[in-house]
Amino acid sequence: METEKKGNGKNSLKSFLDVDFPLLIAFRDKAPGTFIHSKNVKDLVEGISLELDLDIDKMLVSAMYHDIGKMNFPEMFGENQEIETNIHDTLDPLISYHIITRHVGDSVLTMMKHNVPKCVLDIISQHHGNTVLQAFYAKAKKVNKKAVEENYRYKCGSPKSTEAAVLMICDCVEATARSKFNEGLLKDVKSREDVVHSTIQRLEDDDQLDDMKVGQIKLIKRALIQAMSNIYHKREAYVEE
């Protein structure tokens, strides 16, 4: 079984999830915002993995470390930035695109150094597929109406496994949900359902989920909506005595 393969020579996949694992501690300290995002993605992935009977350790490690490469340049990613200081405001959108998209390769290289199984590397390498980095493509279009969409796509193929597709969906849903939650727009079940349905529809329209079965997608939607209720629950207002 893949879960029995060793990590850095003495660690099984389970040890990568231990709160005292050195790489996890470094991740948390260097890129705290990305760490929280990844932890939320891991929580979303867990329920779906159980529903689809996927290898749970493989999926949890893939989810927790899918963005580990961001800790090389944490300040380049919005979740680690102060709101007032976005370095990309001063950069050409194509330069920003290259900086952002390299995190996929950096994540794979980091995990390779820790000798994780190839199956985990494959999942991580495909978690953005060949989607468009919309924010910087839109920025480029404002500057140059002739900007080409293909120049702003991740250079990986669409997910080739159920595991990679699940990670892609959870990654996109979490990022969208977190943004809406921070804006106060994720207040009820309906708003959470909308995030799930619209995100999956967008990925389907972009041909990212062609290898998924209809039944699998239905299960994923149901599990995601339930998991989001646990993560993005309504916070009761504190009332002073």
Buried (B, 14 or more C-beta within 10 A) or exposed (E): EBEEBBBBEEBBBBBBBEEEBEBBEBBBEBBBBBBBBBBBBBBBBBBBBEBBEBBBBBBBBBBBBBBBBBBBBBEBBBBBBEEEEBEBEEBEBBEBBEBBBBBBBBBBEBBEEBEBBEBBBBBBBBBBBBBBBEBBBEBBBEEEEEBEEEBBBBEBEBBBBBBBBBBBBBBBBBBBBBBBBEEEEBEEEEBBBBBBEEBBEBBEEBEBBEEBEEEBBEBBBBBBBBBBEEBBEEEEEEEEE
